Amino acid sequence: PDEVGAAYDDVGLELARLKIAVGGGPGGHNGVASLIEHLGAGFVRFRLGVGPRHPPEMDLKDYVLSPFPPEQLAIIEQKLPSYVQSLELLLDRGADQAMNQLNRKEP
């Protein structure tokens, strides 16, 4: 698992926020739970925030599988170059350095 990385959506992070982690639980994410079941928890996680579901009563599955509204999609598209740079940093320098540099909360 320490040679595996997974990029996935995270409703626990605000829209467009990126966070890198190693290990931990699934946080309610079925795909991550499956990875942990098959690999163990030690893989690198490239978590991309999709924000909390809106409206809150919407089924989580429906929320994460629905397209972004145009205003949110524009934000995500604007951040794409920084996501690519972040992946390059992760691959070139490793998880520790990437976490130290990228997990800081932006003002």
PyMOL commands that set and color helices and strands:
alter all, ss='L'
color gray80, all
select helices_A, chain A and resi 30-39+60-65+70-93+95-102
alter helices_A, ss='H'
color red, helices_A
select strands_A, chain A and resi 5-10+18-22+44-49
alter strands_A, ss='S'
color yellow, strands_A
deselect
rebuild
show_as cartoon
